[in-house]
Amino acid sequence: MKQISYCQSCGMPMKESKDFGTDLDGRKNHQYCNYCYQNGTFLQNCTMEEMIEFCLDFEADSGRYQNREEAKKAMLEWFSTLDRWAGSPVLLDIPSKQYIMVEGSGSPQNEEYRRAIEMLYLLSAMIAKQRNEKTFGQFFDLMPPEGLWDCGSSGFDPDPNHWSWIMMLEQPNEITPEVFRRAQVEAQNQYPEFPFHLVRLEKYTEGLCVQITHVGSYQTEQTSIDRLSQFIQSQDLVDQCGARGKHHEIYLSDPQTTPPDQLKTVLRHPVARR
């Protein structure tokens, strides 16, 4: 499937040369579109929320959302991951989504974690094979791995060796338990060295949470978590990480091909109103 670039300011797909913005020297900028960025300067001096309001009519009319409010929620979740707005915390209400999940414990550097990720991707490929329509294939290609990290009742602990985790990959809601079970059997037959029986298909409802996109190595995430915590306090919210939910990470970059200082990771903490 041809890779499409998206403007890291407004989210517009950039498919042709004319879509790309320009740097100060006139060269094409492959990060921002021509409507947002020209000659090394942003054309709109605005906040992320103002940009979403400007773009909302295009998304609301796309037919992908039931109404304008649903479109706005989805755009807020996505825009906060774009480069121009990364690092700014946002309050979200995440609906229920379906995942394949597998549990483990300890550092992400250990063998158990590596095998869990590999197993999820192998099984997801089998599920996609069960539903070979073009739209499903595109969905599976786009889904990044996610992790729910927990360290018991102590809340967030920056030392991953103290954590247990649930690694997961989002699946289309149309994937039924029957489709999952068939894919699970096929995966086990083809890759008997993996314990596919440990993987489950399950809905996960995140609800009210605060999200921030961290740019940098995993070891420097604490700086973004501190910013997230400050935002929670400023909004008179209660961080419920460890009480109602878990520290949630979404891995937008491949650590095998991305320099550590350019890694993008979505961080979420569940919150409650006072």
N, C-alpha and C positions, 0 to 999 in steps of 0.2 A: 504494500500500500504506500502511495506517495506521501511523504512527510509534508505536512502543512505547517507553516510558521504563523503564529498569532501575534498581533501587536501587543507588546507588554505594557501598553497604556490603556487601550480601549478594547482589546480582545478581538479585533477584526482579523479574519483570516487573510494572510498575504500570499497570494498565489502567483502573481506576476510581478515583473520588475517594477512596473509603474506603481505598485502598491506600497513599496518600501519608502521610508523616509530618507533623508539625506543628512550626512554629517557636515561639519563646518567646511571641509575641503571639497564638498560636492559628491563624495562617494555615497553609495547606497548604504543605509543603515538597516541591518537585518533584525533589529530588535523592536523598532517602532515604525508605524505606518506613516504614509505621506500626509494623512489628515491630522496626525498628532505631532509630527516631528519633522522640521525642515531646517536645513542649514545649521544643525547642531543645537536647535532650540525647540522646546515644546511650544506649540501654538496656543495651547490653553493653559492658563494659570488657574488650576482648579484642584479641588480635593477629590479623593476617590469617589465619595458619595455623589458629588456633582457630576463626575464623569459617568457614573452609572445612570443617573437621571437623564443625562443627554442621550445615552445609548439605549435606554429602556424601550423606546418606541420600536426600534429595530428588532429587539429580541421578543417583545410582546407580540409582534405581528408575525413571528417566524413559524408559529404553529406548534412549537415544542412545549409550550406551557399553557396551562388551563386559563390562567388569568395574569394580570399585570403584577399582582402581589407575589405570585409564585415565581415569576420571571425575576423580580427584584431580589428575592431571597437567593436564588441560584446564582445570580450575577455577583452579589455581595460575597458569597463563598468563593467564587472563582477569581474575581478581581483582586482579592487580597493576596492571591498567589502570584500575580503579575509583577514583573520586576520593578515597575515604577512605584508600586504601592506596597511591596514587600517590606516587612518590618513594622507595619502599622497594625495594631491589634483591632479586631472587630468582634462585635457581639453577634452570634448567629443562633438560629434555631434549626438544627439539622434533623430532617425527617428520617423515618425508618428506612434502612437500606439492607440489601441482602448480600451476604458474604459467604465464601468458604473460609474456614478458620482452623487453625491448629495451635495447640498450647505448648509451652515449654518454659524453661527458666534459665537464668544466668546471662552472661554477656553475649551481645550479638557477634562477638568474635569466635564463639565456640562452634563446634561441629553441629550440634543439635539445631542451632539457629540456621546455619547455612542449608542444612538438609530440609528444614521446614519451608524455607523460601523456594527451594528447588521443587519440592513436592507440590506446593500450591500452584506453581506455574505449569507443571506437568499435568495436574488434574484440571486446571482451567483450560488447557489446550484440548483435553478430552471432552470437556463440557461444550466447548465451542464446536468441536467436531460433531457432537450430537445435534447441535443447532447451527447448521452451516450457512444460514442466510447471511447476506452481505452485511446487514446492519449489526448482526451479532458479532461478526468477525471484527468490525470496526470497534465495537464496544470493548471486546477483550483486548485489543491491541492498545487501547488507551488507558486502561486501569493500572494505576501504580500500586505497589505493595503498601500496606498499612500495618501499624503495630499498636496494640494496647499494652501499656506497661504499668505494672503494679508493684508496690513494695509494702503491701499490707496496710495497716491502719496509720502508718507514719506519714501518709501523704506522698509528695514527690521527693524522691531521693536521687541525687545526681549520679550516684554510683550504680551503673547497670548490673554489676555483679550481685546486687541485692534484689534484683527485679525478677518477677515472673512476667511472661509475655504471652500475648495472643497475636499471632501474625495472620493477616487475612487479605484476600483479594475480593473486591466488589464484583458481584454477578448481576446480570439483568434480572428484574423481578419475575420475568416470564420463565426463568429456569425453575422447574418443579423438582420436588424430592425424587420423583421417578427418573428424571433426566440425570440428576446428580448421582443416584445410585448406579445407573448404567455406566456412567463415566467413571465412577469409582471402581467398579469391577474391571472395566477395560484397562484402567491405569494400573491396577494391581497385577493384572495378567502380564502387561508389557514391562512393568518395572517392579518385579517382586522384591527388590531390595528396600523399597520404601514402605513404611507402615501407613498406607492410605486409609486404613480403618480408623485412624486417629483424627482424620479431617471430618468436619461437619459443615452442613449448610444451615445457616442461621440468619435471622433478622437481627440487626443491631440498631437500636434507637438511641441516638446521642442526645437529642433535645437541646436545651439551652447550654451554650458553651462560648468560650472566648477563643479566638483563633489568631495566630500570628504566623507569618512565613519567615523562617530563619534562613538566611543566606550565609553559608560558611560551613566549617567542619562540624561534625557531630560533637566534638569535644568543646566547642564554644557555644553550644545551645543555651547555656545558663544565662548568657546576656539577654537573649530573646525571652527566656522564661521570666527573668526579672522584669522586663518591660511588660510582659503579659500580666504579671502579678500587680504591677503598678496600675495598669489599666483597670483590672478587676476592682481594686480598691477605689479608684477614682469614680467608678460607675456605681458604687455602693452595692457591689455584688459579693457573694461568698464563694470562694474557690472550693469545690467539692471533690477535687482530685483525692482519691483514697477513701472517700466517704460514699458518694453516689456513683462515681465513675472512675475512669483510669486516665492516665497521661496518654494522649493519642498522638501518634506521629504518622504522617503521610509522606512517602519518599518520592519526590518529584524528579530526582536525579539518579542516574546510575553511578554508584561510587566507583565502579570499575573503569569508567570512561570520563568522569568529571573531576577536575581538580578540586581538592578539598575546600578551598576558599570560595568555590562557585556552587557547591551543593545547595539545593533548595529543599527544605523540609518544612512541611506544615505541622505546627504544634497546636494542640487543642487541650483545654482543660474544661471539664464540666463546671457550671456555675449555677447559683440559685439567687433569686432576688431576696433582699432582706425583708 
